[in-house]
């Protein structure tokens, strides 16, 4: 018995290392994932994109902003002159935090009167918003103590003390900072990607594995017709999953739908181009369903981790950040959350939509050409 098992083990190793693709999957790709995840996967929140609105323009307000930037948590990207500019930056997702010092801040401090600082956070990512607001509160509280004031009071994050500086911290778009408002829309993107990748890649390989691909090749059907016939059903399934998850999100989880549903449909169609194209590409490099399954997850898991869903892209090393521009999930997650939580339209989302469209067209073209070549 043990001899038979030993021979089977030897046979499996011979068969495994005979395939160059499997060598890459077994040795090269795990090392690549180790390097990428080791540097990119972090739960630290730093370099928070910040805008400041200094309506007082005093030495005290400048010192506060200096302390915020010197902490290493906040990266001041914009210095604006009005609350309207702050709202524009938050609407377009260019900043995570905005800190506004009102006029009379310096004189109120000198007279030992209560004054105000307003911290606005983008609540679409509830975890980052909570951490960022806490960092800001601590720094401002320390500054108030150094100035000899008596404390801070706020709305969303109250630390109520009489007198001193009054800090008002507000979370826009997700006022209660509910994590489900951030997580549930992302599920739509993940479900579409995983389902369509698996179905597209394994369906084509299954045809080749059981020998029916050769039968299809000798029929009058053209390669482009075969490609469409293989991908259209999976596109329909992708739309069905999107509608299903959206309905459950709205009815069960009370996720707000502030934007255009038509834009959600259109952006999903564009997103499907890249997902189906990648599934088709996997089908051209895999010879068995097992290989297709492994290749699908080797693409899917890094795509999720490097999408900005679990870990902020801004905290990743710069070289990894550039790599995320090739990830369709990065763009679709922004689009879907902006539609659900902010109600933004194409005038704001056109950069992500255009990037997703270009990527989808390139991927589907390359995959289709490679599929035709394999058929030939």
PEMO-V457751 format. One record per residue. N is the residue number from 1. RES is the residue in one small letter. BURIAL is 1 if it has 9 or more other C-alpha atoms within 8 Angstrom, else 0. D_LAST is the distance of its C-alpha to the last C-alpha in Angstrom with 2 decimals. Layout:
n=N res=RES burial=BURIAL d_last=D_LAST
n=N res=RES burial=BURIAL d_last=D_LAST
This chain:
n=1 res=x burial=0 d_last=45.12
n=2 res=x burial=0 d_last=44.86
n=3 res=x burial=0 d_last=43.37
n=4 res=x burial=0 d_last=40.57
n=5 res=x burial=0 d_last=39.94
n=6 res=x burial=0 d_last=39.95
n=7 res=x burial=0 d_last=37.38
n=8 res=x burial=0 d_last=35.10
n=9 res=x burial=0 d_last=35.54
n=10 res=x burial=0 d_last=34.71
n=11 res=x burial=0 d_last=31.59
n=12 res=x burial=0 d_last=30.44
n=13 res=x burial=0 d_last=31.15
n=14 res=x burial=0 d_last=29.27
n=15 res=x burial=0 d_last=26.19
n=16 res=x burial=1 d_last=26.56
n=17 res=x burial=1 d_last=26.97
n=18 res=x burial=0 d_last=24.27
n=19 res=x burial=0 d_last=21.69
n=20 res=x burial=0 d_last=21.91
n=21 res=x burial=0 d_last=20.86
n=22 res=x burial=1 d_last=23.75
n=23 res=x burial=1 d_last=26.09
n=24 res=x burial=1 d_last=25.51
n=25 res=x burial=1 d_last=26.08
n=26 res=x burial=0 d_last=29.18
n=27 res=x burial=0 d_last=30.80
n=28 res=x burial=1 d_last=29.61
n=29 res=x burial=1 d_last=29.07
n=30 res=x burial=1 d_last=32.43
n=31 res=x burial=0 d_last=34.22
n=32 res=x burial=0 d_last=32.71
n=33 res=x burial=1 d_last=33.79
n=34 res=x burial=0 d_last=37.20
n=35 res=x burial=0 d_last=37.72
n=36 res=x burial=1 d_last=36.63
n=37 res=x burial=0 d_last=38.58
n=38 res=x burial=0 d_last=41.55
n=39 res=x burial=1 d_last=42.15
n=40 res=x burial=1 d_last=40.93
n=41 res=x burial=1 d_last=42.17
n=42 res=x burial=0 d_last=45.83
n=43 res=x burial=0 d_last=48.19
n=44 res=x burial=0 d_last=50.55
n=45 res=x burial=1 d_last=51.29
n=46 res=x burial=0 d_last=52.23
n=47 res=x burial=1 d_last=51.72
n=48 res=x burial=1 d_last=52.15
n=49 res=x burial=1 d_last=51.47
n=50 res=x burial=1 d_last=54.96
n=51 res=x burial=1 d_last=56.82
n=52 res=x burial=1 d_last=60.58
n=53 res=x burial=1 d_last=62.94
n=54 res=x burial=1 d_last=66.33
n=55 res=x burial=1 d_last=68.80
n=56 res=x burial=1 d_last=71.77
n=57 res=x burial=0 d_last=70.90
n=58 res=x burial=0 d_last=73.45
n=59 res=x burial=0 d_last=73.70
n=60 res=x burial=0 d_last=73.36
n=61 res=x burial=1 d_last=70.12
n=62 res=x burial=1 d_last=68.64
n=63 res=x burial=0 d_last=69.64
n=64 res=x burial=1 d_last=67.90
n=65 res=x burial=1 d_last=64.61
n=66 res=x burial=0 d_last=65.05
n=67 res=x burial=1 d_last=65.44
n=68 res=x burial=1 d_last=62.36
n=69 res=x burial=1 d_last=60.21
n=70 res=x burial=0 d_last=61.93
n=71 res=x burial=0 d_last=61.07
n=72 res=x burial=1 d_last=57.45
n=73 res=x burial=1 d_last=56.24
n=74 res=x burial=1 d_last=56.22
n=75 res=x burial=1 d_last=54.43
n=76 res=x burial=1 d_last=56.24
n=77 res=x burial=0 d_last=53.64
n=78 res=x burial=0 d_last=55.74
n=79 res=x burial=1 d_last=59.44
n=80 res=x burial=1 d_last=60.13
n=81 res=x burial=0 d_last=63.30
n=82 res=x burial=0 d_last=63.12
n=83 res=x burial=1 d_last=61.96
n=84 res=x burial=0 d_last=59.77
n=85 res=x burial=1 d_last=57.66
n=86 res=x burial=1 d_last=57.38
n=87 res=x burial=0 d_last=56.09
n=88 res=x burial=0 d_last=53.51
n=89 res=x burial=1 d_last=52.16
n=90 res=x burial=1 d_last=52.04
n=91 res=x burial=1 d_last=50.35
n=92 res=x burial=0 d_last=47.53
n=93 res=x burial=0 d_last=47.12
n=94 res=x burial=0 d_last=48.12
n=95 res=x burial=1 d_last=50.84
n=96 res=x burial=1 d_last=51.64
n=97 res=x burial=1 d_last=55.41
n=98 res=x burial=1 d_last=58.01
n=99 res=x burial=1 d_last=61.62
n=100 res=x burial=1 d_last=64.33
n=101 res=x burial=1 d_last=67.90
n=102 res=x burial=1 d_last=70.29
n=103 res=x burial=0 d_last=73.04
n=104 res=x burial=0 d_last=76.29
n=105 res=x burial=1 d_last=74.63
n=106 res=x burial=1 d_last=76.74
n=107 res=x burial=0 d_last=80.02
n=108 res=x burial=1 d_last=79.60
n=109 res=x burial=1 d_last=79.07
n=110 res=x burial=0 d_last=82.15
n=111 res=x burial=0 d_last=84.22
n=112 res=x burial=1 d_last=82.88
n=113 res=x burial=1 d_last=81.56
n=114 res=x burial=1 d_last=78.43
n=115 res=x burial=1 d_last=75.44
n=116 res=x burial=1 d_last=71.77
n=117 res=x burial=1 d_last=68.29
n=118 res=x burial=1 d_last=65.23
n=119 res=x burial=1 d_last=61.96
n=120 res=x burial=1 d_last=58.98
n=121 res=x burial=1 d_last=55.80
n=122 res=x burial=1 d_last=52.41
n=123 res=x burial=1 d_last=52.37
n=124 res=x burial=1 d_last=48.71
n=125 res=x burial=1 d_last=48.22
n=126 res=x burial=1 d_last=51.31
n=127 res=x burial=0 d_last=51.24
n=128 res=x burial=0 d_last=51.08
n=129 res=x burial=1 d_last=53.62
n=130 res=x burial=1 d_last=56.06
n=131 res=x burial=1 d_last=55.89
n=132 res=x burial=1 d_last=56.20
n=133 res=x burial=1 d_last=59.17
n=134 res=x burial=0 d_last=60.83
n=135 res=x burial=1 d_last=60.45
n=136 res=x burial=1 d_last=61.97
n=137 res=x burial=1 d_last=64.79
n=138 res=x burial=0 d_last=65.75
n=139 res=x burial=1 d_last=65.85
n=140 res=x burial=1 d_last=67.89
n=141 res=x burial=1 d_last=70.19
n=142 res=x burial=0 d_last=70.85
n=143 res=x burial=1 d_last=71.53
n=144 res=x burial=1 d_last=73.95
n=145 res=x burial=1 d_last=75.76
n=146 res=x burial=0 d_last=76.09
n=147 res=x burial=0 d_last=77.55
n=148 res=x burial=0 d_last=80.13
n=149 res=x burial=1 d_last=78.96
n=150 res=x burial=1 d_last=79.09
n=151 res=x burial=1 d_last=75.55
n=152 res=x burial=1 d_last=72.56
n=153 res=x burial=1 d_last=71.95
n=154 res=x burial=1 d_last=68.71
n=155 res=x burial=1 d_last=67.01
n=156 res=x burial=0 d_last=63.64
n=157 res=x burial=0 d_last=64.56
n=158 res=x burial=0 d_last=68.38
n=159 res=x burial=0 d_last=70.68
n=160 res=x burial=0 d_last=73.91
n=161 res=x burial=0 d_last=76.81
n=162 res=x burial=0 d_last=79.58
n=163 res=x burial=1 d_last=79.80
n=164 res=x burial=1 d_last=77.74
n=165 res=x burial=1 d_last=74.23
n=166 res=x burial=1 d_last=72.57
n=167 res=x burial=1 d_last=68.82
n=168 res=x burial=1 d_last=66.74
n=169 res=x burial=1 d_last=63.19
n=170 res=x burial=1 d_last=60.92
n=171 res=x burial=1 d_last=57.30
n=172 res=x burial=1 d_last=55.52
n=173 res=x burial=1 d_last=52.77
n=174 res=x burial=1 d_last=53.33
n=175 res=x burial=1 d_last=57.15
n=176 res=x burial=0 d_last=57.48
n=177 res=x burial=1 d_last=54.67
n=178 res=x burial=1 d_last=53.05
n=179 res=x burial=1 d_last=50.07
n=180 res=x burial=0 d_last=48.42
n=181 res=x burial=1 d_last=48.21
n=182 res=x burial=1 d_last=46.11
n=183 res=x burial=0 d_last=44.05
n=184 res=x burial=1 d_last=43.24
n=185 res=x burial=1 d_last=41.32
n=186 res=x burial=1 d_last=39.16
n=187 res=x burial=1 d_last=38.23
n=188 res=x burial=1 d_last=36.33
n=189 res=x burial=1 d_last=33.98
n=190 res=x burial=1 d_last=33.56
n=191 res=x burial=1 d_last=32.98
n=192 res=x burial=1 d_last=30.28
n=193 res=x burial=1 d_last=28.42
n=194 res=x burial=1 d_last=28.70
n=195 res=x burial=1 d_last=27.94
n=196 res=x burial=1 d_last=24.87
n=197 res=x burial=1 d_last=23.45
n=198 res=x burial=1 d_last=24.00
n=199 res=x burial=1 d_last=22.80
n=200 res=x burial=1 d_last=19.55
n=201 res=x burial=1 d_last=18.54
n=202 res=x burial=1 d_last=19.80
n=203 res=x burial=1 d_last=18.70
n=204 res=x burial=1 d_last=14.95
n=205 res=x burial=1 d_last=15.69
n=206 res=x burial=1 d_last=17.95
n=207 res=x burial=1 d_last=15.37
n=208 res=x burial=1 d_last=13.45
n=209 res=x burial=1 d_last=16.90
n=210 res=x burial=0 d_last=18.34
n=211 res=x burial=0 d_last=15.48
n=212 res=x burial=1 d_last=15.04
n=213 res=x burial=1 d_last=11.51
n=214 res=x burial=0 d_last=10.49
n=215 res=x burial=0 d_last=13.07
n=216 res=x burial=0 d_last=11.78
n=217 res=x burial=1 d_last=8.34
n=218 res=x burial=0 d_last=10.60
n=219 res=x burial=0 d_last=12.91
n=220 res=x burial=0 d_last=13.48
n=221 res=x burial=0 d_last=12.77
n=222 res=x burial=0 d_last=10.73
n=223 res=x burial=0 d_last=8.85
n=224 res=x burial=0 d_last=12.16
n=225 res=x burial=0 d_last=14.18
n=226 res=x burial=1 d_last=12.72
n=227 res=x burial=1 d_last=13.39
n=228 res=x burial=0 d_last=16.82
n=229 res=x burial=0 d_last=17.57
n=230 res=x burial=1 d_last=17.03
n=231 res=x burial=1 d_last=19.03
n=232 res=x burial=0 d_last=21.81
n=233 res=x burial=0 d_last=23.60
n=234 res=x burial=1 d_last=23.78
n=235 res=x burial=1 d_last=25.10
n=236 res=x burial=0 d_last=27.71
n=237 res=x burial=1 d_last=28.65
n=238 res=x burial=1 d_last=29.06
n=239 res=x burial=1 d_last=31.43
n=240 res=x burial=0 d_last=33.28
n=241 res=x burial=1 d_last=33.86
n=242 res=x burial=1 d_last=35.09
n=243 res=x burial=0 d_last=37.51
n=244 res=x burial=0 d_last=38.67
n=245 res=x burial=1 d_last=39.46
n=246 res=x burial=1 d_last=41.06
n=247 res=x burial=0 d_last=43.25
n=248 res=x burial=1 d_last=44.37
n=249 res=x burial=1 d_last=45.01
n=250 res=x burial=1 d_last=47.20
n=251 res=x burial=0 d_last=49.06
n=252 res=x burial=0 d_last=49.37
n=253 res=x burial=0 d_last=49.52
n=254 res=x burial=0 d_last=51.10
n=255 res=x burial=1 d_last=48.62
n=256 res=x burial=0 d_last=49.56
n=257 res=x burial=1 d_last=47.13
n=258 res=x burial=1 d_last=48.64
n=259 res=x burial=1 d_last=45.74
n=260 res=x burial=1 d_last=43.64
n=261 res=x burial=0 d_last=41.56
n=262 res=x burial=0 d_last=39.47
n=263 res=x burial=1 d_last=38.65
n=264 res=x burial=1 d_last=37.66
n=265 res=x burial=1 d_last=35.22
n=266 res=x burial=0 d_last=33.73
n=267 res=x burial=1 d_last=33.46
n=268 res=x burial=1 d_last=31.83
n=269 res=x burial=1 d_last=29.11
n=270 res=x burial=1 d_last=28.52
n=271 res=x burial=1 d_last=28.62
n=272 res=x burial=1 d_last=25.97
n=273 res=x burial=1 d_last=23.45
n=274 res=x burial=1 d_last=23.64
n=275 res=x burial=1 d_last=23.97
n=276 res=x burial=1 d_last=20.99
n=277 res=x burial=1 d_last=18.92
n=278 res=x burial=1 d_last=20.11
n=279 res=x burial=1 d_last=19.39
n=280 res=x burial=1 d_last=15.75
n=281 res=x burial=1 d_last=15.65
n=282 res=x burial=1 d_last=17.40
n=283 res=x burial=1 d_last=14.93
n=284 res=x burial=1 d_last=12.21
n=285 res=x burial=0 d_last=14.86
n=286 res=x burial=1 d_last=16.53
n=287 res=x burial=1 d_last=15.85
n=288 res=x burial=1 d_last=18.93
n=289 res=x burial=1 d_last=21.00
n=290 res=x burial=0 d_last=23.72
n=291 res=x burial=1 d_last=21.73
n=292 res=x burial=1 d_last=20.65
n=293 res=x burial=1 d_last=24.34
n=294 res=x burial=0 d_last=25.59
n=295 res=x burial=1 d_last=23.29
n=296 res=x burial=1 d_last=24.34
n=297 res=x burial=0 d_last=27.98
n=298 res=x burial=1 d_last=27.65
n=299 res=x burial=0 d_last=26.62
n=300 res=x burial=1 d_last=28.93
n=301 res=x burial=0 d_last=32.17
n=302 res=x burial=1 d_last=32.29
n=303 res=x burial=1 d_last=31.37
n=304 res=x burial=1 d_last=34.39
n=305 res=x burial=1 d_last=36.76
n=306 res=x burial=1 d_last=35.96
n=307 res=x burial=1 d_last=36.11
n=308 res=x burial=1 d_last=39.88
n=309 res=x burial=1 d_last=40.49
n=310 res=x burial=0 d_last=42.22
n=311 res=x burial=1 d_last=43.20
n=312 res=x burial=1 d_last=44.14
n=313 res=x burial=1 d_last=41.70
n=314 res=x burial=0 d_last=44.78
n=315 res=x burial=1 d_last=45.95
n=316 res=x burial=1 d_last=42.83
n=317 res=x burial=1 d_last=42.78
n=318 res=x burial=0 d_last=41.76
n=319 res=x burial=0 d_last=38.55
n=320 res=x burial=1 d_last=37.45
n=321 res=x burial=1 d_last=38.46
n=322 res=x burial=0 d_last=36.12
n=323 res=x burial=0 d_last=33.26
n=324 res=x burial=1 d_last=34.03
n=325 res=x burial=0 d_last=33.08
n=326 res=x burial=0 d_last=29.41
n=327 res=x burial=1 d_last=30.20
n=328 res=x burial=1 d_last=29.72
n=329 res=x burial=1 d_last=32.42
n=330 res=x burial=1 d_last=34.96
n=331 res=x burial=1 d_last=34.77
n=332 res=x burial=1 d_last=34.49
n=333 res=x burial=1 d_last=37.45
n=334 res=x burial=1 d_last=39.57
n=335 res=x burial=1 d_last=38.63
n=336 res=x burial=1 d_last=39.31
n=337 res=x burial=1 d_last=42.63
n=338 res=x burial=1 d_last=43.79
n=339 res=x burial=1 d_last=43.22
n=340 res=x burial=1 d_last=44.92
n=341 res=x burial=1 d_last=47.81
n=342 res=x burial=1 d_last=48.53
n=343 res=x burial=1 d_last=47.50
n=344 res=x burial=1 d_last=45.90
n=345 res=x burial=1 d_last=43.82
n=346 res=x burial=0 d_last=41.16
n=347 res=x burial=0 d_last=43.82
n=348 res=x burial=0 d_last=43.93
n=349 res=x burial=1 d_last=40.42
n=350 res=x burial=0 d_last=38.47
n=351 res=x burial=0 d_last=37.71
n=352 res=x burial=1 d_last=36.01
n=353 res=x burial=1 d_last=34.27
n=354 res=x burial=0 d_last=32.98
n=355 res=x burial=1 d_last=31.80
n=356 res=x burial=1 d_last=29.97
n=357 res=x burial=1 d_last=28.35
n=358 res=x burial=0 d_last=27.17
n=359 res=x burial=1 d_last=25.85
n=360 res=x burial=1 d_last=24.06
n=361 res=x burial=1 d_last=22.38
n=362 res=x burial=0 d_last=21.27
n=363 res=x burial=1 d_last=19.95
n=364 res=x burial=1 d_last=18.11
n=365 res=x burial=1 d_last=16.52
n=366 res=x burial=1 d_last=15.42
n=367 res=x burial=1 d_last=14.16
n=368 res=x burial=1 d_last=12.23
n=369 res=x burial=0 d_last=10.54
n=370 res=x burial=1 d_last=9.80
n=371 res=x burial=1 d_last=8.62
n=372 res=x burial=1 d_last=6.12
n=373 res=x burial=0 d_last=5.02
n=374 res=x burial=0 d_last=5.38
n=375 res=x burial=0 d_last=3.74
n=376 res=x burial=0 d_last=0.00
